[in-house]
Amino acid sequence: MSDVFKILGERQPVKRDAERRGHDEHEEKFIPVAAVSERPLDFAAMRARLASSQGKRFWQSLEELAGTPEYAAFVAHEFPHDPANDAVADDTTSSKLPRRDILKLMAASAALSGLSACTKLPVEKIVPYVRAPEEIIPGKPLFYATSMPRARGAMGLLVESHMGRPTKVEGNLEHPGSLGSTDIFAQASVLTLYDPDRSQVVVREGRISDWSAFLTAVANARGDWQTSKGAGLRILSDASTSPTLGAQMKALLAMYPEAKWYVHEACGPANARDGAKLAFGRGVNCVYRLAQADVILSLDADFLYDGPRSVRYAREFADRRRITGPQSSMNRLYVLESTPSNTGAMADHRLPVRCREIDGFARALAAALGVGGASGAAAPEGLPAKWIEALVRDLQKHRGAGLIVAGDSQPPSVHALAHAMNAALGNAGKTVVYTDAIEVTPDTDGMAELASDIDAGAVTTLVILGSNPTYTAATDVGFSQKFGKVPLRIHFGLYRDETAELCHWHVPEAHFLESWSDARGYDGTIGIVQPLIAPLYDGKSIHEMVSVLMGKPGNSAHDIVRDYWKGQRPAKQTDKQFEDFWETTLHDGVMAGSALPARALPVSLDFGKLPASGNSGGLEVVFRPDPTIGDGRYANNGWLQELPKPLTKITWDNAVMLAPATAERLASQMGLKGLANGDLVELGLEGRKITGPLWVMPGHAKDSVTVYLGYGRKRAGRVGNSVGFNVYPLRASHAMTSGTNLLISRAGGKQVLATTQHHHAIDRGGEKVEEESVAAFRREVVRVGTLGDYRSDPNFAKDPEEATSRDLTLYPNYDYSKGYQWGMTIDLNSCTGCGACVVACQSENNIPVVGKEQVIAGRDMQWIRVDNYFRGNLDNPETYYEPVPCQQCENAPCEGVCPVGATVHSPEGLNEMVYNRCVGTRYCSNNCPYKVRRFNFELYSDWTTQSLFGLRNPNVTVRSRGVMEKCTYCVQRINSAKIESEKQDRGVRDGEIVTACEAVCPSRAIVFGNINDPESRVSKLKGQSRNYSLVADLNTRPRTTYLARLRNPNPEIGES
Amino acid sequence: MAQIFRHSTNLISRLSIYGAAFIVAALGYAVYGLTGSPYVTDVNVARDQPVPFSHKHHVGELGIDCRYCHTSVEQSSFAGLPPTQTCMTCHSRIWTNASMLEPVRASYRDDKSISWTRVNALPDFVYFNHSIHVAKGVGCTTCHGPMQEMPLTWAANTLQMSWCLGCHREPEKYVRPKEYVFSTTYETPSNQLELGRKLVKEYKIQILTNCSTCHR
């Protein structure tokens, strides 16, 4: 087969050096499994290479910089694993087929494909309602407002429902925590709802039981609790913001005064809470007003990505970086961080600093800012003094318009110092607002206390509501060992997980899309959680569970929530007025005026009593929740597992991440020539040991190692089981976010990591083109300048030859001046690389999950990908994100090569993909310079699992094996909006059609619309001088164009 | 050495070569004919239904409007099939003892849907929208045939792509004034082409033949 493709390959207009080289060298050799090199990475060579390009070169990975043959071979092959020499999927086909057999097979399949048209349609049934519900019009979706409860603040959602099936999640425009956008977790929640691995029955000691048996068991135990005032009763739950649950908890503790309610969050805000207590003497909820901030300093805080608040913050941040012309201004972001993060990638100045040294920096900064009482602490060595001085001046210049944010990984002292500095700079009350805590559950992590209670034999019943402590608890607590001593253990959760396994009872929990509740958003705004569907597996809501514990098993969650709010109504409100209020709240998804009031809190920080800086000696290890599966609770979600992590592009795995310099040092310590990505290493912390694959992360702080929590689950389900390695065993209660004196040694062996960094690589010219030449500039896929550059030359990103080359084509120009002409812009200045667009597209367009092996083979199916480019040196490169969907070329290279007309152009400028015509030649993908086409090498879509049928968007075909697919600007949404407008005899309004990626984007980086309408948002954006197209020299004339990224460095520091 | 083949073999071989072309063509024609035939398409074949519902009686004789039962035809892609409740609006009063209607009563009594057999079916990769066709002056009977004459319902057209394209390419041949869209007695006027062209302009009917109009 490779011969066939070689011939075709030579007919392509774009020839890559690497392509030919790859074919010559690897003609008969086995194609490497992935671009990840077997041999150690040669950092010295990379540095030399970077030095020669004077820091202007963009690079995607260390392998690319090193120019390893494995990398060259991987990117050279269109499909690294052709079925003909496929060693991954099936060993029996790995021998190459002779050319004659190929021709015979081709002839036979051509003949047979004609016959496939002669099928009779199967007989279908239509099953109408007996009594039709009033609102449902078959074929038209309904949208319901609800909220996704999360520990740090709920996110308001609008959920699309087709005939009672929730299929797609959108943000609720009215909800302050959403503003119409969502994040990856909200998008993927609908897959969890239909997850066939969810717990489906009540289980008693490993056997199927039922709800009534459980009620009997609780009723029996209740007798004891009543006599002992609940002395042996302990409840452990996740943190919750539900006012109703708060009231229930109070009532329960009043009923059983000796009982205790503990909270356990694996990655909770313990440091932030303790920091607030240091500064204010009480816990607070910090609401950042990034829209008011001109200068922002992040102390290891990934506020643009981490947690549900990032959606709101990303919008406010991006709004302050919107460029309409040279007169526009931008905020400035300084970031100090140990682990490269999305926030760090957006920074104008970023310093990689070890997690534990940031405390010292914060003290020095506080001293430099003259924060009362701060001693003359010196900044840790190695930090550029000029940088700090400039930062201090910048913050002082923007009093009341600056903001200092401390991250969860930082100790309480850093949080306290951030509060003190914000107060001293006059930022408090302006860029940061304090309110009462939004959580209703206790704000301390109760694991240690609970464990000692168990040791003392004080616990007779432990009810675990949603939490999974045997997987997530700190190792030194020894919870898993002690847990077994509790005489009655009850678990309530979505999955029969590691903890449920060890419990006497397990009760399935209703998903939030199946249950009634309420939840506070980031600023305290209350949203009602209303169900979209009746519980699929007869799960119960947490309110029903607590009600059962209180001896009221008959109460439904709906009644509990509604009665709570009825009890809260003002005295004068009539029943009718309450009904109206309730209906309005359900309809809008938010309770009007329920945001918590801002509190003016004086900082009373005694610097003398500030806890001493923690030990920072030796190699440090930083624990962070995984960017896509969180603390492990989303481990069984295929969309999230297959979503590439923002900076490493690793899917289906976690890794031991460290800086190139650290890798070099460790290699020489180990007496090795070098280390390579995927080498298994053993991490030892205070005698605790884990093993995982290595990943050298450019821009990581030196002498620091980051590991993501959430992997290595044993009872997550068929998707999340035995994926990655479990990091929790390394954690201890004194080392929850970081630890020191980490020992690292080579464990021997390698693991292939499924990184998509090299997949679908756009040919950026490589070394053929001279730097600084026009040809090189036209191939520059990421265009970046500073705000200063832009003001002096607004056309810095413009393609010098675009206008002249436009008509250089052999084909007659099509007249696109009439009707709707769809186009899109992606503003690189706004994109934070969060990946929400990827999951939203997957949800909207029924895109399958393929699994780790197929991802390694380069067969990931996501239609939009977020490319990741580095620029600059290895130790602190700039990072740029670039989302790439189908570019909808006006001169589409894919169309001409399709032998069956399965991809054709519409008069509205869409590059259409007709699945039912596609015979799977893959010529189109071969010819696509942007590499945005995805081929169903196998039957990836699940055509058998019943529960997943409910998930599918009925307006998009579920593709089968052998079919090419790609982005079509959500043509189903375009058609439906056009039909509605035609029926009303009007044109489609700007903003009426919102593609899935545009709708979800927290920073509003993606804008779609009609480019023939000069007033449309997209036309105006395309009119900006920052507008450019990718690989413009091919004259494909893409409809998707990009707006150049601008940086706003402090002139005192200059470009770092 | 004696020749293996006689001279006449030349003729036979020529005939069979040229003949093969005809045979292939004939085969192709047969397959084409077959795919369009009622054997494959079930056009004009009345379907058995759980209740022998007669459009002829309800529409032709009683004159009930299409939209009385197919309520969502003007709003949605799907025209809608009536819930049992719609049947019972009349049949709780008339023909209350008819054995033929027992499945309807049973459905209402037991709250169990009636499972009708689909008559006009499209493949799953075709996304047809009733509401826009109705809004642009395509009459019900244009596609569904003389419903008022069907005692048991059958499909009047193949609903194959070439048939769809017939109208999508030349809508003027088929459109009718909007007020007659739901009429079953409307007859194509002799000046259809002239009227059609006028209506195409008036209703802003577009020639939509690009793939994503129906496939996505």
Boltz contact constraints between the chains, C-beta under 6 A:
constraints:
  - contact:
      token1: [A, 118]
      token2: [B, 35]
      max_distance: 6.0
  - contact:
      token1: [A, 120]
      token2: [B, 40]
      max_distance: 6.0
  - contact:
      token1: [A, 121]
      token2: [B, 121]
      max_distance: 6.0
  - contact:
      token1: [A, 124]
      token2: [B, 118]
      max_distance: 6.0
  - contact:
      token1: [A, 124]
      token2: [B, 121]
      max_distance: 6.0
  - contact:
      token1: [A, 125]
      token2: [B, 115]
      max_distance: 6.0
  - contact:
      token1: [A, 126]
      token2: [B, 81]
      max_distance: 6.0
  - contact:
      token1: [A, 126]
      token2: [B, 116]
      max_distance: 6.0
  - contact:
      token1: [A, 126]
      token2: [B, 118]
      max_distance: 6.0
  - contact:
      token1: [A, 127]
      token2: [B, 113]
      max_distance: 6.0
  - contact:
      token1: [A, 127]
      token2: [B, 115]
      max_distance: 6.0
  - contact:
      token1: [A, 128]
      token2: [B, 81]
      max_distance: 6.0
  - contact:
      token1: [A, 128]
      token2: [B, 83]
      max_distance: 6.0
  - contact:
      token1: [A, 129]
      token2: [B, 83]
      max_distance: 6.0
  - contact:
      token1: [A, 130]
      token2: [B, 83]
      max_distance: 6.0
  - contact:
      token1: [A, 130]
      token2: [B, 84]
      max_distance: 6.0
  - contact:
      token1: [A, 130]
      token2: [B, 107]
      max_distance: 6.0
  - contact:
      token1: [A, 130]
      token2: [B, 111]
      max_distance: 6.0
  - contact:
      token1: [A, 130]
      token2: [B, 113]
      max_distance: 6.0
  - contact:
      token1: [A, 131]
      token2: [B, 83]
      max_distance: 6.0
  - contact:
      token1: [A, 131]
      token2: [B, 85]
      max_distance: 6.0
  - contact:
      token1: [A, 132]
      token2: [B, 83]
      max_distance: 6.0
  - contact:
      token1: [A, 137]
      token2: [B, 72]
      max_distance: 6.0
  - contact:
      token1: [A, 137]
      token2: [B, 75]
      max_distance: 6.0
  - contact:
      token1: [A, 137]
      token2: [B, 76]
      max_distance: 6.0
  - contact:
      token1: [A, 138]
      token2: [B, 72]
      max_distance: 6.0
  - contact:
      token1: [A, 138]
      token2: [B, 78]
      max_distance: 6.0
  - contact:
      token1: [A, 138]
      token2: [B, 80]
      max_distance: 6.0
  - contact:
      token1: [A, 139]
      token2: [B, 76]
      max_distance: 6.0
  - contact:
      token1: [A, 139]
      token2: [B, 77]
      max_distance: 6.0
  - contact:
      token1: [A, 139]
      token2: [B, 78]
      max_distance: 6.0
  - contact:
      token1: [A, 140]
      token2: [B, 76]
      max_distance: 6.0
  - contact:
      token1: [A, 904]
      token2: [B, 211]
      max_distance: 6.0
  - contact:
      token1: [A, 906]
      token2: [B, 210]
      max_distance: 6.0
  - contact:
      token1: [A, 906]
      token2: [B, 212]
      max_distance: 6.0
  - contact:
      token1: [A, 912]
      token2: [B, 211]
      max_distance: 6.0
  - contact:
      token1: [A, 912]
      token2: [B, 212]
      max_distance: 6.0
  - contact:
      token1: [A, 914]
      token2: [B, 211]
      max_distance: 6.0
  - contact:
      token1: [A, 914]
      token2: [B, 215]
      max_distance: 6.0
  - contact:
      token1: [A, 916]
      token2: [B, 125]
      max_distance: 6.0
  - contact:
      token1: [A, 957]
      token2: [B, 125]
      max_distance: 6.0
  - contact:
      token1: [A, 971]
      token2: [B, 212]
      max_distance: 6.0
  - contact:
      token1: [A, 971]
      token2: [B, 216]
      max_distance: 6.0
  - contact:
      token1: [A, 972]
      token2: [B, 216]
      max_distance: 6.0
  - contact:
      token1: [A, 979]
      token2: [B, 129]
      max_distance: 6.0
  - contact:
      token1: [A, 979]
      token2: [B, 132]
      max_distance: 6.0
  - contact:
      token1: [A, 983]
      token2: [B, 135]
      max_distance: 6.0
